[in-house]
Amino acid sequence: MVYRDKEIYNTFGLKAVAANYVEYCSLDELLLDIADAPRPWLHVGGGSNLLFATERYEGTVFHNAMNAVEVIGRDSDCVTVRAGGGVVWDFFVQWCVSRGYYGAENLSLIPGEVGAAAVQNIGAYGAEAKDIIESVETLDTETLRERVFSREECGYGYRSSFFKTEQGRRFFILSVVFRLSLKPGFNLSYGTLKDIPQESLSLEAVREKVIATRDAKLPAPEKTGSAGSFFMNPVVPRSKYEELAAEYPDMPHYPAAGDMVKLSAGWMIDRCGLKGYRLGGAGVYDKQALVLVNNGGATAGEVLSLAAEVIKKVKEKFGVELHPEVQIIKNG
């Protein structure tokens, strides 16, 4: 279905209007509507990882409303599930947990939809979407032909994928195929999850713990506008980490690929004294410095200026440059 001048929902709560907006419930609908859709094209999910730097997007915004979830394969160890790109991510996690399918539970309560999760390679509490993705089903908007990407072809990295590249943006994600375990197995590497008593360990218990942990430090979008974590945790050479650790021995750090170390962006922002800092209607969340929030009436310009100030302060103090995790949308 095509709409004109439609307001685009985004969890930041910023004003954003699409000159043209297409919501499709099937591939046939998408093919029908895309033929006459003015460019540029933007494909969005639930609006949870976006910052509209313009109040009006000239072109066409597409939204996948395909919301079916179905089991398509099973063996003695695993189940294979196809979920439409428009399925709300946390609904999918709850669906898996309620059926005894292992692998998605650590990703509970992450806002957004299945298609966006596959683009962003969402992650939390020691798990990432790529850990359970088997393949991604897409439409190539240049050839108007379907193409299936294996997990390896998706080029997954930390909060990154092929679909976030210039070449990859031409592929609209229709659905995602996940492979989940039928055998009990838990990822309890993240601190608070280790507190779950062994005698009560279950998928439901892990999901409840994850939800409680997120609720304690992240704002609910319906109460306080945000895009979740605004910055990615920086990955630095071990030599840089050792240099910083000599001065800040309590600095949180995590192993990364090769001889690299992942640092905590939130910790560094906090150490810069920026937790609770405000610039106009935008602010650094007072419970989690990794999150930028709309305290009421914020503009995109204020959020971007605040982000630039945070990047500057962290660079000055630690010599480490932060990069946004949030996708910043502009015209052109």
Secondary structure, DSSP 8 states (H G I E B T S, - for coil): -EEEEEE---TT----EEEEEEEESSHHHHHHHHTT--SSEEEESSSSSEEESSSEEEEEEEEE----EEEEEE-SSEEEEEEETTSBHHHHHHHHHHTT-BSSGGGTT--SBHHHHHHHT-EETTEEGGGTEEEEEEEETTTTEEEEEETGGGT-BTTB-GGGSTTGGGEEEEEEEEEEESS------SGGGGGS-GGG-SHHHHHHHHHHHHHHHS--TTTSEEEEE-B---EEEHHHHHHHHHH-TT--EEE-STTEEEE-HHHHHHHTT-TT-EETTEEE-SS-TTEEEE-SS--HHHHHHHHHHHHHHHHHHHS----BSSEEE---
